[in-house]
Amino acid sequence: MPFVRPYMRSDGTPVRGHSRWAPGARREMTVFAVFGLAVLGFGHTSAAEGTGGVSPTPSVTYPIRFDDVPHNAPPVAVPRPTVSYPIRFDTPAPRKAAPTPSVSYPIDLAALGGGR
């Protein structure tokens, strides 16, 4: 919103300083305000409304114990492997050693007798 400083019109009428909306800004601000109010109106719910007016409170005691399991029950069996024969996995073939270069660098072409 630009601010217009006080000025005198051509017919001599004094004009006080004021702020003026840019063209189209009033409509855009109205659309934005209506959208914001709609979001606040439709999207604002509390947790207490879904639980019948009482807000949920966590009530957890550790260690967690289940009521339907007797305390003197035997421990759960640990799974054991059911295969009685050894499983052999393919081993990769040994790699051949990389060949060592027989050329020493830099190559001296004059020593080769090429005559370039």
Secondary structure, 3 states (H helix, E strand, C coil): CCEECCEECCCCCEECCEECCCCCHHHHHHHHHHHHHHHHHHHCCCHHHHCCCCCCCCCCCCCCCCCCCCCCCCCCCCCCCCCCCCCCCCCCCCCCCCCCCCCCCCCCHHHHCCCC
